């Protein structure tokens, strides 16, 4: 029924009959997008679940009186109201242009609301049509089995490349043959280079006949036919070798790329350790540093940024190493500074929470954090009004964090606050404004997100910042800033931003002393 309605509307608006459209045409692609949008709309659920604490009547009122935006849907998610957040994102999908970013957040909300089928459907769409986006990498964290879609696309691409190579080689060979049509190729047999054994094997009368004009012509024709057959045979063999080499190269490249992209920690443990012994050294943590941390499906950037801050500092690396101990067979124990609770970490617990950073020590500490703050419960302090950024930094350092709000500080005050932490090698983190506050500005940071400050140059007033998403970070650029005096994107989520822009894009910055 839906398809018929689409056909009538398209024929009415464009004058093009749907059944005559060419596959891959602009209108066909438009139709495909419309079909996806309608599928999303028809599977959408009410904006508030009937069994929620607010009740069904309040949910209906909210749906009727409030048009959800991306920020309002995400606010519900951060308040652990996952079902309502999923419903809100579904409403957003019906009124905004499709994008990998919106699809992923909708998938994450559905995943947390235990609507796994819907979450997988959204992730499949992202992996299929936005395979190069950061959101595609996040989707593979939620549903690793979707990697088969990418593998199939790579295989198809390699197959097409191989077919194109094969189709060109015979044409090249033909061109070379035509250019030398009247000249004998090197290595071809002719009357002058026939081996002595050939002449010796022939009867005397036949040798005499081959010396006549007719015999010479017959011999020349036979040799030409022989050389042609051998050339064709050699070309076939060469194509097979080239094709095999191409397949080997594609497989090798794919394996190297997959190994690099999926470089994640494997849960290993030395069961010969004494219970209570430190499981990692500061040197092991320093080896990867902040790059050992990649935020995955858990919305805990407020903690991951602080852990990355410690991982970049010598004193911080030693502090992280003291948090992890051997807890008996196949078990680690994590204890945060000033926290008397021991969190037991096993492979099963880590997999259950979907945690797999690049470094094992980072995965172990993150697992303990998610256990301490399940669903971010308690992340806003006892009053429920405290800064998550300050709570995360205080949790991992054991010291109360100092907070500054850039909008309320002069550049001099802010420069002193940031420069003091960086120069003394103490951890410092920052948080960006929600999307509604900076939507009118160039898109150069992820809204309502925590970052690690890893450097500051007072002369140029450029602050070096790292996104805890690591290698999966979104890449930005600032139009018109060709000399990178205000903004410069680096690798693995690292970028530089001028102090004047920092004041506009970030609403808080926290530091602690260790």
C-alpha distance (Angstrom), angle and dihedral (degrees) to the residues before:
residue distance angle dihedral
X1 . . .
X2 3.84 . .
X3 3.79 91.5 .
X4 3.86 91.3 52.8
X5 3.81 91.1 51.3
X6 3.83 90.5 50.9
X7 3.81 90.7 49.6
X8 3.81 93.1 51.3
X9 3.83 92.4 46.9
X10 3.79 93.8 48.4
X11 3.82 92.5 47.1
X12 3.79 90.1 48.3
X13 3.83 96.3 46.8
X14 3.80 100.5 37.5
X15 3.80 104.1 23.6
X16 3.81 88.6 -130.0
X17 3.77 118.4 126.8
X18 3.79 108.9 -129.8
X19 3.78 96.1 -138.9
X20 3.83 90.5 59.0
X21 3.82 96.3 53.7
X22 3.79 117.4 118.7
X23 3.82 116.5 -121.7
X24 3.80 110.0 -103.6
X25 3.82 94.3 20.5
X26 3.81 120.7 138.5
X27 3.80 91.5 -105.7
X28 3.80 91.2 48.6
X29 3.80 90.4 52.9
X30 3.78 88.6 48.2
X31 3.80 89.7 52.4
X32 3.79 90.8 49.5
X33 3.81 90.3 53.8
X34 3.80 91.0 47.5
X35 3.79 90.7 51.4
X36 3.82 91.2 53.5
X37 3.80 91.2 48.6
X38 3.82 91.5 50.6
X39 3.80 91.6 47.6
X40 3.79 88.9 53.4
X41 3.79 92.0 47.4
X42 3.81 93.9 49.2
X43 3.81 92.5 50.6
X44 3.82 95.1 46.0
X45 3.81 118.1 118.2
X46 3.82 131.4 -149.1
X47 3.78 116.4 -71.4
X48 3.80 93.1 -115.1
X49 3.80 126.4 35.7
X50 3.79 116.1 -121.0
X51 3.80 91.5 -131.5
X52 3.84 93.9 51.7
X53 3.83 119.2 117.2
X54 3.81 90.3 -103.9
X55 3.80 92.9 58.2
X56 3.80 132.5 -129.0
X57 3.81 97.7 -78.0
X58 3.78 93.5 55.5
X59 3.80 89.1 46.7
X60 3.80 91.5 56.0
X61 3.77 91.0 48.1
X62 3.77 91.6 51.6
X63 3.81 91.7 49.0
X64 3.79 91.3 51.5
X65 3.80 98.3 42.2
X66 3.80 104.3 35.1
X67 3.80 127.1 56.9
X68 3.79 106.6 -151.6
X69 3.80 121.2 -130.6
X70 3.78 130.0 -165.7
X71 3.80 91.5 -99.1
X72 3.82 94.4 49.2
X73 3.81 91.2 49.2
X74 3.79 90.5 49.3
X75 3.82 91.2 47.3
X76 3.81 88.6 57.9
X77 3.79 89.2 50.9
X78 3.79 92.6 51.9
X79 3.80 89.1 51.2
X80 3.84 87.7 57.4
X81 3.81 91.2 -113.3
X82 3.79 89.8 133.4
X83 3.81 98.9 162.9
X84 3.79 92.5 51.4
X85 3.81 90.1 44.4
X86 3.80 91.3 52.5
X87 3.81 90.5 50.3
X88 3.80 90.9 47.8
X89 3.81 92.2 51.0
X90 3.79 89.8 50.7
X91 3.81 88.0 55.5
X92 3.81 90.1 48.8
X93 3.81 90.7 51.5
X94 3.80 90.1 58.0
X95 3.80 94.1 54.6
X96 3.84 105.0 35.7
X97 3.77 135.9 62.3
X98 3.82 112.4 -91.0
X99 3.81 115.0 -100.3
X100 3.79 135.4 165.1
X101 3.81 89.8 -118.9
X102 3.82 95.2 56.5
X103 3.81 92.5 40.8
X104 3.81 91.4 52.5
X105 3.80 95.1 49.4
X106 3.80 89.3 48.0
X107 3.81 89.3 50.2
X108 3.81 91.4 49.1
X109 3.80 91.7 51.5
X110 3.82 91.8 48.5
X111 3.81 90.2 46.8
X112 3.81 91.0 54.5
X113 3.79 90.6 45.2
X114 3.83 88.5 57.1
X115 3.80 92.1 -111.7
X116 3.77 90.9 131.1
X117 3.81 96.3 159.7
X118 3.81 92.2 56.3
X119 3.81 91.6 44.1
X120 3.79 90.4 51.5
X121 3.81 91.1 49.0
X122 3.81 91.6 54.5
X123 3.81 92.6 44.7
X124 3.80 91.0 49.6
X125 3.81 89.3 55.5
X126 3.84 91.2 51.2
X127 3.81 94.5 47.6
X128 3.80 91.3 46.7
X129 3.80 100.5 45.8
X130 3.86 103.8 21.0
X131 3.79 101.1 34.6
X132 3.82 93.3 147.6
X133 3.81 95.3 53.2
X134 3.83 124.1 101.5
X135 3.80 87.4 -120.9
X136 3.81 89.1 63.2
X137 3.81 89.5 59.5
X138 3.82 90.2 49.1
X139 3.82 90.2 51.4
X140 3.80 90.4 55.3
X141 3.80 87.4 56.8
X142 3.80 89.8 55.7
X143 3.81 95.5 42.0
X144 3.84 111.9 17.4
X145 3.80 90.4 -179.2
X146 3.82 89.2 71.7
X147 3.81 88.0 74.0
X148 3.81 85.6 85.1
X149 3.81 88.1 71.4
X150 3.80 91.0 57.5
X151 3.80 91.5 44.8
X152 3.80 90.4 52.4
X153 3.82 90.9 50.2
X154 3.81 91.2 50.1
X155 3.79 91.6 47.7
X156 3.81 91.1 50.4
X157 3.81 90.6 48.4
X158 3.81 91.4 50.3
X159 3.80 90.7 47.5
X160 3.81 91.8 52.7
X161 3.81 91.4 47.0
X162 3.80 91.2 50.5
X163 3.81 91.7 48.3
X164 3.80 90.8 50.5
X165 3.82 90.7 50.6
X166 3.80 92.4 49.8
X167 3.81 92.6 49.1
X168 3.80 92.0 53.8
X169 3.80 98.2 48.9
X170 3.84 98.5 65.4
X171 3.81 89.6 48.1
X172 3.80 90.0 52.3
X173 3.76 91.5 48.3
X174 3.82 89.9 49.7
X175 3.79 91.7 51.8
X176 3.80 91.5 50.9
X177 3.81 90.4 49.1
X178 3.80 92.6 50.2
X179 3.80 92.4 48.6
X180 3.77 89.8 54.6
X181 3.80 97.4 35.1
X182 3.78 95.1 132.0
X183 3.80 97.9 34.3
X184 3.78 125.7 80.5
X185 3.79 115.4 -121.8
X186 3.75 122.6 -123.7
X187 3.79 109.5 -90.7
X188 3.83 95.5 24.8
X189 3.80 117.9 131.9
X190 3.84 118.4 -115.9
X191 3.77 138.5 163.5
X192 3.80 92.0 -84.3
X193 3.83 100.8 50.4
X194 3.81 100.8 42.1
X195 3.81 108.5 130.8
X196 3.87 118.1 -105.1
X197 3.82 90.0 -118.5
X198 3.81 88.9 64.3
X199 3.80 93.0 57.7
X200 3.80 92.5 41.2
X201 3.82 91.1 54.8
X202 3.82 93.2 56.6
X203 3.85 122.8 88.8
X204 3.78 113.9 -107.0
X205 3.81 94.4 -113.7
X206 3.83 91.3 52.2
X207 3.81 91.3 50.3
X208 3.79 88.2 53.6
X209 3.81 92.4 50.0
X210 3.83 91.0 51.6
X211 3.81 88.7 58.6
X212 3.81 91.5 62.6
X213 3.84 120.0 89.4
X214 3.80 91.4 -107.8
X215 3.81 91.8 48.0
X216 3.80 92.1 49.1
X217 3.81 90.6 51.3
X218 3.82 91.5 49.5
X219 3.83 91.6 48.3
X220 3.81 91.5 48.3
X221 3.82 91.5 50.8
X222 3.81 92.2 48.8
X223 3.82 91.9 49.7
X224 3.82 91.7 48.0
X225 3.81 90.8 52.5
X226 3.82 90.5 47.4
X227 3.83 93.0 50.4
X228 3.82 90.9 48.8
X229 3.82 92.3 52.8
X230 3.81 91.8 47.7
X231 3.84 92.3 48.9
X232 3.81 91.1 52.4
X233 3.79 90.4 48.1
X234 3.83 91.3 50.5
X235 3.82 92.2 49.1
X236 3.80 91.0 52.0
X237 3.80 90.9 49.8
X238 3.82 90.8 47.7
X239 3.82 91.7 51.3
X240 3.79 91.0 51.3
X241 3.80 91.4 50.7
X242 3.82 92.3 46.6
X243 3.81 92.0 47.1
X244 3.79 91.7 49.5
X245 3.81 90.4 48.4
X246 3.82 90.6 49.9
X247 3.80 91.8 50.5
X248 3.80 91.1 48.6
X249 3.81 90.6 49.5
X250 3.81 93.5 47.9
X251 3.80 91.6 48.1
X252 3.80 91.3 46.9
X253 3.81 93.1 47.7
X254 3.80 91.8 46.8
X255 3.79 90.9 49.5
X256 3.81 92.3 49.1
X257 3.80 91.5 46.9
X258 3.79 92.1 46.6
X259 3.79 91.8 47.1
X260 3.80 90.5 50.9
X261 3.82 96.1 43.9
X262 3.80 94.5 43.9
X263 3.76 94.9 43.6
X264 3.79 96.8 140.6
X265 3.77 134.8 151.2
X266 3.79 118.4 -85.2
X267 3.79 114.7 -146.4
X268 3.79 104.5 -113.8
X269 3.77 129.5 157.4
X270 3.80 136.8 -175.2
X271 3.80 104.1 -130.2
X272 3.81 90.7 -173.8
X273 3.81 90.0 75.2
X274 3.77 121.1 106.1
X275 3.79 113.9 -108.2
X276 3.78 108.6 -93.8
X277 3.81 94.5 23.7
X278 3.80 118.7 135.2
X279 3.80 109.1 -96.5
X280 3.83 97.6 -159.6
X281 3.78 136.9 33.2
X282 3.79 127.7 -137.4
X283 3.82 88.2 -113.2
X284 3.82 91.3 57.8
X285 3.80 90.8 52.1
X286 3.81 91.8 45.5
X287 3.83 90.7 53.9
X288 3.83 92.9 75.0
X289 3.79 98.7 13.4
X290 3.80 114.0 176.1
X291 3.82 90.4 -12.4
X292 3.81 87.6 70.9
X293 3.81 87.8 69.9
X294 3.81 122.2 79.0
X295 3.80 117.4 166.3
X296 3.80 109.4 -132.9
X297 3.81 130.9 176.0
X298 3.80 98.3 -31.2
X299 3.84 115.5 93.5
X300 3.80 92.9 -132.5
X301 3.80 104.4 119.5
X302 3.82 86.9 132.4
X303 3.83 88.2 67.6
X304 3.82 100.7 31.9
X305 3.81 91.0 56.3
X306 3.82 90.7 54.8
X307 3.81 92.4 47.4
X308 3.82 88.9 51.0
X309 3.81 89.5 50.8
X310 3.82 90.7 56.6
X311 3.82 92.5 43.6
X312 3.83 89.7 60.7
X313 3.83 95.0 53.2
X314 3.85 128.1 72.1
X315 3.82 93.4 -134.6
X316 3.79 89.5 43.7
X317 3.81 91.9 52.3
X318 3.79 90.3 53.3
X319 3.81 90.7 48.0
X320 3.82 92.4 51.1
X321 3.81 90.6 49.4
X322 3.82 91.3 55.8
X323 3.81 91.8 55.4
X324 3.83 95.6 65.4
X325 3.81 122.4 67.8
X326 3.78 136.7 166.6
X327 3.81 108.7 -95.7
X328 3.78 103.3 -173.4
X329 3.78 132.4 -81.3
X330 3.84 110.8 4.1
X331 3.81 92.0 -19.4
X332 3.79 135.9 113.1
X333 3.80 124.2 -163.1
X334 3.81 122.5 -146.4
X335 3.78 124.5 -165.9
X336 3.80 120.1 178.6
X337 3.84 118.9 -141.3
X338 3.80 110.2 -83.4
X339 3.82 91.7 7.2
X340 3.80 116.0 112.3
X341 3.80 93.8 -163.4
X342 3.80 120.1 103.7
X343 3.79 116.8 -146.6
X344 3.81 114.0 -154.9
X345 3.79 112.5 -144.7
X346 3.80 122.5 -162.1
X347 3.78 132.9 168.1
X348 3.80 90.7 -106.5
X349 3.81 92.9 51.5
X350 3.80 92.1 48.9
X351 3.80 92.9 49.6
X352 3.81 91.6 45.9
X353 3.81 90.3 57.5
X354 3.82 92.2 45.7
X355 3.80 94.3 -121.2
X356 3.80 121.3 152.9
X357 3.79 116.4 145.0
X358 3.78 122.0 177.7
X359 3.83 90.9 -101.0
X360 3.81 123.6 49.5
X361 3.80 94.2 -138.1
X362 3.82 89.2 56.6
X363 3.82 91.7 50.1
X364 3.81 91.0 49.9
X365 3.81 94.1 51.1
X366 3.81 92.8 43.4
X367 3.81 90.2 51.6
X368 3.80 89.5 53.9
X369 3.82 90.1 49.6
X370 3.82 92.6 52.2
X371 3.81 88.8 48.9
X372 3.81 90.6 50.0
X373 3.81 93.2 46.6
X374 3.84 104.9 29.0
X375 3.79 108.4 -165.7
X376 3.84 86.8 -6.1
X377 3.81 90.2 -66.5
X378 3.80 107.3 163.0
X379 3.80 93.0 14.9
X380 3.81 89.8 119.4
X381 3.80 94.0 53.8
X382 3.79 130.5 -113.2
X383 3.79 93.0 -54.6
X384 3.79 92.3 48.6
X385 3.81 89.3 -131.9
X386 3.81 101.5 83.6
X387 3.79 126.2 109.9
X388 3.81 114.1 -89.8
X389 3.78 87.8 -150.3
X390 3.82 90.7 59.0
X391 3.82 92.4 43.1
X392 3.81 91.7 52.2
X393 3.80 94.0 47.8
X394 3.80 91.4 45.6
X395 3.81 91.8 48.6
X396 3.78 95.2 54.9
X397 3.82 98.1 38.1
X398 3.80 99.9 37.0
X399 3.82 88.8 -132.8
X400 3.80 129.6 104.3
X401 3.79 111.2 -104.4
X402 3.80 125.5 -125.4
X403 3.81 115.3 -131.8
X404 3.78 132.0 -154.4
X405 3.80 128.5 -180.0
X406 3.83 108.0 -143.3
X407 3.80 93.8 -151.4
X408 3.82 89.1 60.8
X409 3.82 95.2 46.0
X410 3.77 132.5 78.4
X411 3.80 117.3 -123.5
X412 3.79 88.5 -107.4
X413 3.82 93.5 54.1
X414 3.79 92.0 45.4
X415 3.80 92.5 46.6
X416 3.82 90.4 52.0
X417 3.82 92.7 47.3
X418 3.82 94.6 50.0
X419 3.79 96.4 36.2
X420 3.81 91.8 50.4
X421 3.81 92.6 57.2
X422 3.80 94.9 43.0
X423 3.82 95.5 47.1
X424 3.82 93.0 46.9
X425 3.84 90.7 46.5
X426 3.79 95.9 -119.7
X427 3.83 124.8 143.3
X428 3.79 119.0 -92.9
X429 3.82 129.4 174.8
X430 3.80 136.8 178.0
X431 3.81 139.5 -157.4
X432 3.82 129.1 -144.6
X433 3.80 127.2 -133.3
X434 3.83 120.2 -96.3
X435 3.81 115.4 -92.9
X436 3.81 94.1 -101.6
X437 3.83 91.0 62.8
X438 3.80 98.1 50.2
X439 3.82 102.6 27.9
X440 3.81 90.4 110.4
X441 3.82 92.0 56.1
X442 3.83 129.4 80.2
X443 3.80 109.6 -78.8
X444 3.82 102.5 -111.4
X445 3.84 103.4 131.2
X446 3.80 135.7 41.0
X447 3.83 106.9 -104.2
X448 3.82 120.6 -117.7
X449 3.77 92.0 7.8
X450 3.81 135.2 132.5
X451 3.80 123.2 -123.4
X452 3.81 138.6 -177.0
X453 3.80 120.1 -120.9
X454 3.81 107.1 -142.0
X455 3.79 103.0 166.0
X456 3.82 146.5 12.4
X457 3.81 132.8 -167.8
X458 3.83 109.7 -161.0
X459 3.81 92.0 -166.2
X460 3.82 96.6 58.2
X461 3.84 92.9 24.2
X462 3.82 89.1 -132.0
X463 3.82 116.8 149.6
X464 3.82 117.7 -155.4
X465 3.81 111.3 -141.6
X466 3.82 134.3 -178.8
X467 3.81 127.5 -150.6
X468 3.86 112.2 -139.0
X469 3.83 87.4 -136.9
X470 3.82 84.7 78.6
X471 3.80 114.4 -177.2
X472 3.83 89.5 4.4
X473 3.81 92.9 60.5
X474 3.79 123.0 128.4
X475 3.81 114.1 -107.9
X476 3.81 117.9 -129.8
X477 3.80 137.7 -179.1
X478 3.79 134.4 -168.8
X479 3.80 113.0 -127.2
X480 3.79 114.8 -127.4
X481 3.81 94.4 17.1
X482 3.81 96.4 105.3
X483 3.82 93.3 152.4
X484 3.83 92.2 50.9
X485 3.78 93.5 -125.5
X486 3.81 91.7 141.1
X487 3.81 105.9 23.3
X488 3.81 137.3 9.5
X489 3.80 128.1 176.0
X490 3.80 117.5 -144.0
X491 3.83 130.7 177.5
X492 3.82 133.1 -64.8
X493 3.80 94.4 19.3
X494 3.83 96.2 -51.1
X495 3.81 119.8 133.8
X496 3.81 140.8 159.5
X497 3.79 122.2 -127.1
X498 3.81 130.7 -177.3
X499 3.80 117.8 -112.7
X500 3.82 91.0 -118.6
X501 3.82 91.4 57.4
X502 3.81 91.5 41.7
X503 3.82 89.2 60.7
X504 3.81 89.8 55.2
X505 3.82 100.7 43.3
X506 3.83 101.8 37.8
X507 3.79 124.9 62.5
X508 3.81 99.6 -171.5
X509 3.78 142.6 18.5
X510 3.82 124.9 -167.8
X511 3.79 132.5 -167.7
X512 3.78 135.4 -178.4
X513 3.80 134.7 -170.5
X514 3.80 122.2 -126.9
